[in-house]
Amino acid sequence: MMRFARTGTKMAVLAAVGATALAACGGSSSSSSSGSSSGTTIPGGLGSIPAASGTVHATTITWAEGPGFAPNWILPINSSGSNSVFNAFTFQDLMWRPLYWTVNGVVPEVVPSESLAKEPVWSNGYKTATITMNSGWKWSNGTPVTAQNVLFTIEEIKAAIAESPANWSAYVPGYFPADVTSATTQGSDTLVLNLKAAVNPTWFTEDLLSSVNPMPTTWAKASVSGPTLDFTNPANATKIYNFLTAQNKAVTSYASNPLWQVVDGPYKLSAFNATTGAYTMVPNTGYGGPHVSPTSTFQAVPFTSDTAEFNAVKAGSIDVAYIPQTDVPQIPSVKASGYNVFGIPDFGMTFANYNFKDTTGHFDAIANQLYFRQVMSHLEDQQGYIKAFFDGAGGAAYGPVPAYPQSPFLPSNASTDPYPFSVSSAENLLKAHGWTVNAGGTDTCSKAGSSSSECGAGIPAGTPLSFNLIYSTTPAIIGEQMTDLASKAKQAGINITLSTSNFDYMISNYIDPAAPANVNKWAMMDFGGETDSTYPTTFGLFNTGGSGQIGDYSDPTADTLIQASISSSNPDAVKSEASYLTTSQPVMFEPNPDYVWAWKTSISGEPNSFASLTQYYAQPEFWYSTK
């Protein structure tokens, strides 16, 4: 699982690296996870999930596809531009399983029973990984899934990035698969990878190998009727990749192309509407993973707006559907009409970015001051936002690893607010660092210099504390939070000029490495946030020069800790990284809204398969009708 940029609620759209709930404000944080006849309660969750019940009946289960999120890429080697959860998690993964399945309900962890291989055995100082395939997995043509399929996929990924690093969204230059010095199979079930340098084994498995979806070797050809090629020959691998991407671009033939009918996942694509994004999947009768039997057909139903989608929920015409953030207050009526409801934030972070390159009004120098970022955090009323803007359906988050969903990676300093909401605390910090505070007016730097009691290097005397902030209008909760932030900042004498934009425009025009000509056009911006990888290192996002950098944050200590997260064997390395970033605040971390889902009470199944909807997955192989 890699990181995805997302808006502030139900969307996770663009891969940002070659790599994201409380029943009331704090209301369910003391609950514990449990399974019982009454269902499953998950800490931080909104509602509970009923236990599986009733007799299994196969049916066609309809699932709501939100506006603008139709899949458009079927080849399970996602480019940076195609790496949406709607291509990967709810489309490709249903047909071609990743090597490691890394969501267990809402918990980010490897699920052995749903993974194609056992976790790697490491040797040679964490430079050699020996991967043994699990038995029982097979392709729909009857042949087993073997180590050769994994090797084939790695060779095709190498061919992809040789043409362009953007051809595989998980790629970070110099790392996997570029750091593989040799890859060999031993028998049919074992693959040995030798790497140039030691890696953190959890990072390598959960963030990189989990992004490899083994492909059938029947795809190893350069034309529809051509012979099978030796894919270990780089020239052949390139020909194969180019053939596969050409077939992938023929979107209208997704359901009819025999190429895409060889699968190892629980489903085969039987219908696809390239115009609307509607698609239907039928069970793969040879599926070797866990599932209910008989298995139901899965049908994605597209909607042109959240309003239309929620109207379908109210009419009872959709089986499984998300609840738009604006409709959270109507959850009681949704439940009364015959739906189960559960919500929790996805495992990720929501934030407003600082631009450390914007020289307008010396903002680059201002943003580089830790005390300023602490001031901004003190002006953010997270608990107030959850209550007023999220209708209680959300969870506070103070660093890159959220408190909910629970994970083993939460550092102790992120379990409570290190910079609690307080306008007076913000004012006192500014005064202590050389600013003359003009509450309701505009603060100015009165003590230039770089000592602990002065404004900081690069900030001349007389500099006003005034800058702009651009935010996405969708969802509305982003604007509500930013408007309140600007109001609270004004109370402390900070002038924030607000302007609006949209998600697509912002990630195309206001990310410093991608749009260097625009570095002086924004001081802060809020397009939403990012999903976390299963192993939640911020490598690529917050390390200096990272491929997913947004505002060019740079901190030598953070760089050291992030590097340790991916290269050391210390199991707590990523927690140390998250702890430092919670203190350093490279962005202004914000509360995470719940991603809320509803499903008819006549649809039952394994509780974790419904919980995973909140993490952008669909696992319909576990769902069934009780009627």
LUMFI-164333 format. One line per 4 residues: number of its first residue (from 1); for each residue x, y, z of C-alpha. Coordinates in steps of 0.02 Angstrom, whole numbers, always signed. Last residue first. Example, Ala and Ser with C-alpha at 12.3 -4.5 7.8 and 13.67 -1.06 7.14 Angstrom:
2
2	+684:-53:+357; +615:-225:+390 $
This chain:
627
627	-1632:-686:+99; -1472:-675:+201; -1380:-599:+55; -1192:-620:+49 $
623	-1029:-528:+77; -856:-606:+101; -804:-602:-82; -868:-423:-80 $
619	-704:-360:-5; -701:-175:-51; -558:-66:+8; -552:+123:+35 $
615	-497:+113:+219; -675:+143:+279; -731:-3:+170; -612:-110:+273 $
611	-738:-114:+416; -862:-205:+303; -741:-347:+265; -685:-347:+447 $
607	-861:-393:+501; -864:-555:+397; -1028:-558:+305; -1207:-494:+298 $
603	-1321:-405:+176; -1506:-402:+227; -1464:-263:+350; -1421:-156:+201 $
599	-1250:-77:+199; -1193:+95:+256; -1021:+173:+253; -941:+321:+341 $
595	-765:+386:+307; -740:+480:+469; -660:+650:+463; -476:+667:+512 $
591	-427:+811:+625; -290:+926:+561; -101:+925:+557; -22:+1092:+513 $
587	+124:+1037:+408; +307:+1005:+452; +245:+1003:+634; +412:+980:+724 $
583	+340:+897:+879; +228:+774:+786; +371:+755:+661; +487:+697:+800 $
579	+363:+569:+865; +324:+504:+691; +508:+469:+658; +529:+384:+826 $
575	+376:+276:+786; +453:+234:+617; +612:+173:+701; +522:+64:+829 $
571	+554:-101:+740; +741:-60:+728; +806:-156:+576; +874:+4:+499 $
567	+855:+61:+318; +677:+126:+293; +640:+202:+462; +822:+250:+488 $
563	+812:+361:+334; +659:+446:+407; +750:+476:+572; +903:+550:+488 $
559	+800:+660:+373; +694:+721:+519; +851:+772:+610; +918:+861:+456 $
555	+755:+959:+431; +685:+1012:+262; +505:+1053:+217; +493:+1082:+30 $
551	+309:+1131:+18; +237:+975:-66; +368:+839:-63; +320:+675:-144 $
547	+487:+636:-226; +578:+680:-66; +709:+817:-84; +731:+833:+103 $
543	+627:+700:+190; +445:+749:+225; +347:+664:+86; +460:+536:+3 $
539	+490:+442:+165; +345:+486:+278; +352:+314:+358; +184:+241:+397 $
535	+208:+54:+376; +38:+22:+299; +64:+180:+195; -30:+330:+257 $
531	-170:+411:+159; -140:+591:+116; -213:+761:+152; -351:+881:+109 $
527	-313:+1014:-22; -258:+1141:+109; -135:+1276:+61; -11:+1390:+147 $
523	+109:+1522:+81; +52:+1517:-99; +98:+1607:-259; +285:+1622:-227 $
519	+322:+1441:-271; +222:+1451:-432; +362:+1434:-560; +425:+1282:-465 $
515	+269:+1181:-512; +306:+996:-486; +439:+1019:-350; +336:+1154:-263 $
511	+163:+1078:-263; +40:+1219:-299; -4:+1197:-481; -54:+1015:-515 $
507	-102:+967:-337; -199:+1129:-321; -290:+1119:-487; -353:+943:-454 $
503	-409:+981:-276; -503:+1141:-311; -473:+1325:-274; -522:+1453:-143 $
499	-440:+1606:-69; -404:+1659:+110; -293:+1803:+165; -220:+1763:+336 $
495	-175:+1912:+445; -100:+1861:+612; -138:+1980:+755; -184:+1847:+885 $
491	-372:+1875:+861; -337:+1873:+674; -269:+1696:+693; -433:+1640:+772 $
487	-530:+1708:+624; -408:+1635:+498; -423:+1465:+583; -613:+1475:+581 $
483	-614:+1509:+395; -489:+1369:+368; -596:+1244:+462; -757:+1288:+371 $
479	-667:+1289:+204; -601:+1113:+230; -770:+1054:+295; -851:+1101:+130 $
475	-773:+953:+41; -730:+1016:-84; -693:+1202:-87; -507:+1171:-87 $
471	-401:+1293:+11; -277:+1431:-26; -192:+1523:+119; -110:+1693:+101 $
467	+14:+1784:+213; +29:+1919:+347; +140:+1930:+500; +212:+2100:+457 $
463	+401:+2118:+440; +456:+2275:+535; +625:+2204:+582; +690:+2086:+450 $
459	+653:+1898:+454; +796:+1800:+375; +853:+1712:+533; +727:+1714:+673 $
455	+605:+1830:+762; +712:+1855:+917; +708:+1784:+1093; +795:+1621:+1050 $
451	+931:+1712:+953; +920:+1727:+765; +894:+1912:+737; +760:+2042:+712 $
447	+670:+2103:+866; +514:+2204:+822; +435:+2083:+699; +259:+2145:+666 $
443	+87:+2083:+715; -63:+2146:+616; -227:+2202:+691; -357:+2108:+794 $
439	-227:+2079:+930; -73:+2181:+889; +69:+2072:+948; +244:+2145:+936 $
435	+350:+1998:+886; +521:+1956:+958; +510:+1771:+995; +433:+1776:+1169 $
431	+296:+1890:+1104; +251:+1765:+969; +246:+1621:+1093; +137:+1723:+1210 $
427	+13:+1762:+1071; -6:+1579:+1025; -30:+1531:+1207; -163:+1668:+1220 $
423	-255:+1600:+1068; -263:+1428:+1148; -300:+1262:+1062; -184:+1129:+1129 $
419	-7:+1113:+1060; +51:+937:+1108; -128:+874:+1084; -144:+700:+1159 $
415	-102:+529:+1086; +30:+606:+973; +165:+622:+1109; +154:+435:+1145 $
411	+199:+385:+968; +66:+292:+866; +147:+152:+763; +63:-2:+836 $
407	-101:+49:+752; -271:+112:+808; -382:+185:+674; -381:+310:+751 $
403	-242:+396:+849; -172:+461:+686; +8:+440:+629; +78:+593:+539 $
399	+48:+705:+690; -86:+781:+800; -243:+692:+742; -416:+719:+816 $
395	-549:+597:+759; -706:+616:+656; -893:+599:+653; -947:+718:+791 $
391	-1053:+823:+674; -895:+850:+571; -906:+1041:+567; -957:+1091:+744 $
387	-903:+945:+851; -753:+889:+754; -699:+1069:+723; -712:+1111:+908 $
383	-603:+964:+953; -473:+1019:+827; -470:+1203:+877; -320:+1263:+776 $
379	-239:+1421:+842; -116:+1325:+951; -59:+1231:+795; -23:+1396:+708 $
375	+83:+1455:+853; +180:+1291:+853; +218:+1318:+668; +281:+1492:+713 $
371	+387:+1424:+858; +469:+1301:+740; +535:+1442:+631; +558:+1388:+450 $
367	+384:+1454:+409; +442:+1631:+449; +596:+1619:+339; +496:+1555:+191 $
363	+361:+1684:+229; +482:+1827:+200; +335:+1936:+144; +331:+1834:-17 $
359	+484:+1720:-15; +380:+1562:-33; +503:+1414:-27; +453:+1339:+142 $
355	+272:+1329:+85; +170:+1266:+233; +39:+1134:+199; -130:+1115:+284 $
351	-161:+939:+346; -260:+778:+346; -167:+620:+387; -193:+437:+352 $
347	-266:+274:+410; -445:+308:+354; -555:+391:+482; -694:+285:+559 $
343	-872:+246:+506; -1004:+112:+524; -1187:+104:+475; -1307:-43:+458 $
339	-1454:-6:+344; -1641:-39:+353; -1732:+127:+346; -1706:+159:+532 $
335	-1518:+153:+506; -1527:+286:+371; -1643:+390:+481; -1516:+386:+622 $
331	-1374:+427:+500; -1457:+589:+442; -1335:+701:+537; -1194:+622:+432 $
327	-1270:+692:+272; -1143:+830:+243; -1001:+705:+259; -1073:+596:+121 $
323	-1129:+424:+181; -1046:+288:+77; -1147:+149:-1; -1176:-39:-1 $
319	-1343:-110:-58; -1411:+30:-168; -1596:+61:-207; -1652:+90:-28 $
315	-1733:+256:-76; -1637:+349:+58; -1476:+266:+2; -1513:+308:-179 $
311	-1543:+489:-127; -1373:+482:-45; -1291:+440:-211; -1385:+574:-306 $
307	-1333:+704:-178; -1154:+644:-181; -1152:+680:-367; -1138:+594:-535 $
303	-1161:+420:-465; -1083:+259:-527; -1149:+85:-480; -1015:-47:-455 $
299	-1086:-224:-464; -1014:-373:-371; -1086:-547:-402; -1106:-651:-246 $
295	-1000:-799:-189; -1078:-967:-148; -979:-996:-45; -899:-865:+64 $
291	-718:-817:+34; -541:-859:+87; -413:-872:-53; -394:-1000:-192 $
287	-514:-928:-320; -557:-1057:-453; -739:-1005:-470; -688:-825:-503 $
283	-849:-738:-450; -929:-613:-570; -882:-430:-582; -991:-290:-648 $
279	-938:-116:-698; -1007:+60:-708; -877:+192:-752; -1002:+299:-847 $
275	-919:+310:-1017; -803:+159:-1011; -947:+46:-962; -873:-119:-903 $
271	-953:-291:-895; -892:-465:-844; -733:-425:-747; -674:-579:-654 $
267	-676:-592:-465; -597:-675:-312; -419:-638:-365; -302:-751:-464 $
263	-348:-685:-635; -338:-732:-819; -487:-638:-893; -386:-479:-923 $
259	-297:-550:-1075; -459:-617:-1149; -510:-436:-1189; -700:-423:-1175 $
255	-722:-338:-1006; -582:-211:-1028; -619:-181:-1212; -684:-2:-1195 $
251	-529:+48:-1098; -406:+11:-1237; -267:+98:-1140; -229:-63:-1047 $
247	-198:-157:-1209; -67:-27:-1255; +5:-38:-1079; +20:-227:-1095 $
243	+106:-219:-1264; +229:-87:-1204; +269:-190:-1050; +297:-347:-1155 $
239	+414:-257:-1275; +511:-184:-1129; +527:-355:-1046; +590:-425:-1211 $
235	+730:-296:-1217; +769:-327:-1034; +788:-517:-1060; +715:-591:-901 $
231	+546:-587:-990; +591:-731:-1104; +448:-714:-1227; +287:-813:-1254 $
227	+242:-811:-1438; +136:-678:-1524; -51:-685:-1556; -100:-531:-1454 $
223	+71:-450:-1469; +231:-430:-1370; +212:-578:-1255; +231:-618:-1071 $
219	+46:-602:-1024; +31:-791:-1007; +156:-765:-867; +11:-717:-754 $
215	+39:-558:-652; +94:-542:-471; +24:-383:-391; +175:-294:-316 $
211	+126:-147:-205; +130:-259:-51; +313:-289:-91; +348:-104:-69 $
207	+252:-34:+80; +219:-185:+192; +368:-294:+148; +507:-167:+123 $
203	+447:-58:+267; +434:-206:+386; +606:-271:+337; +696:-105:+362 $
199	+824:-110:+223; +1007:-156:+207; +1095:-107:+46; +1117:-165:-133 $
195	+979:-294:-121; +972:-481:-156; +798:-551:-188; +767:-738:-177 $
191	+603:-809:-242; +534:-976:-185; +380:-1077:-238; +418:-1153:-407 $
187	+594:-1211:-375; +721:-1082:-321; +685:-922:-414; +812:-784:-438 $
183	+816:-596:-418; +985:-509:-418; +1055:-337:-378; +885:-268:-327 $
179	+909:-83:-283; +821:-24:-440; +666:-124:-390; +651:-51:-262 $
175	+752:+103:-217; +869:+219:-312; +731:+331:-376; +570:+309:-275 $
171	+447:+195:-363; +276:+156:-293; +187:+249:-433; +262:+142:-569 $
167	+270:+224:-740; +325:+390:-666; +506:+331:-663; +497:+331:-854 $
163	+553:+207:-986; +668:+114:-867; +528:+131:-739; +415:+17:-842 $
159	+549:-110:-885; +592:-129:-701; +406:-150:-662; +399:-284:-797 $
155	+547:-376:-720; +464:-367:-549; +303:-437:-622; +391:-584:-704 $
151	+485:-623:-542; +321:-627:-446; +242:-742:-576; +396:-854:-572 $
147	+375:-870:-383; +216:-966:-420; +28:-944:-435; -33:-1115:-487 $
143	-108:-1155:-658; -296:-1183:-671; -341:-1053:-802; -417:-946:-662 $
139	-243:-933:-588; -200:-1024:-429; -171:-999:-244; -172:-1157:-141 $
135	+6:-1149:-75; +83:-994:-2; +236:-930:-95; +405:-923:-8 $
131	+503:-761:-12; +687:-757:+34; +747:-580:+62; +932:-537:+60 $
127	+1003:-369:+115; +938:-374:+292; +1111:-410:+363; +1142:-557:+246 $
123	+978:-639:+294; +792:-604:+296; +646:-725:+284; +507:-639:+188 $
119	+326:-647:+248; +235:-797:+177; +165:-771:+4; +1:-743:-88 $
115	-75:-647:+57; -257:-664:+113; -227:-792:+250; -69:-701:+307 $
111	-155:-531:+337; -15:-401:+341; -54:-251:+450; -141:-82:+445 $
107	-292:-111:+559; -460:-51:+494; -525:-223:+445; -359:-311:+423 $
103	-276:-211:+284; -109:-261:+211; -133:-405:+90; +40:-457:+34 $
99	+86:-512:-143; -57:-406:-207; -207:-501:-276; -256:-484:-457 $
95	-442:-475:-497; -519:-392:-344; -355:-300:-319; -375:-216:-489 $
91	-545:-136:-452; -585:-81:-275; -408:-64:-206; -308:-13:-359 $
87	-406:+89:-485; -523:+169:-359; -379:+186:-236; -300:+298:-365 $
83	-132:+267:-444; -168:+319:-622; -56:+472:-639; +89:+396:-544 $
79	+78:+241:-653; -3:+85:-588; +64:-87:-629; -92:-192:-603 $
75	-152:-160:-782; -335:-110:-769; -325:+80:-776; -478:+191:-795 $
71	-578:+158:-638; -725:+275:-612; -697:+402:-475; -777:+560:-539 $
67	-933:+549:-434; -932:+409:-304; -953:+225:-345; -1089:+148:-237 $
63	-1091:-42:-221; -1227:-159:-282; -1228:-340:-225; -1293:-466:-351 $
59	-1349:-622:-259; -1278:-778:-181; -1367:-838:-25; -1276:-880:+136 $
55	-1393:-921:+279; -1404:-798:+423; -1271:-708:+523; -1103:-624:+514 $
51	-1079:-516:+668; -1150:-341:+662; -1029:-195:+640; -1031:-55:+767 $
47	-1067:+132:+768; -943:+273:+736; -773:+201:+771; -636:+268:+883 $
43	-603:+95:+956; -694:-37:+852; -853:-122:+910; -895:-287:+827 $
39	-1064:-371:+827; -1209:-409:+943; -1167:-593:+948; -993:-543:+1000 $
35	-827:-483:+932; -730:-352:+1026; -623:-199:+998; -624:-87:+1149 $
31	-714:+75:+1189; -622:+217:+1275; -610:+329:+1123; -794:+322:+1089 $
27	-851:+495:+1137; -699:+602:+1102; -809:+729:+1015; -954:+617:+972 $
23	-959:+446:+893; -775:+473:+870; -686:+422:+723; -251:+468:+171 $
19	+236:+271:-134; +325:+330:-283; +252:+471:-188; +98:+579:-205 $
15	-12:+448:-285; -170:+537:-339; -347:+507:-283; -402:+463:-111 $
11	-577:+532:-87; -704:+514:+51; -655:+661:+162; -525:+798:+164 $
7	-464:+777:-13; -338:+642:-45; -156:+621:-92; -115:+436:-94 $
3	+26:+346:-2; +69:+168:-50; +0:+0:+0 $
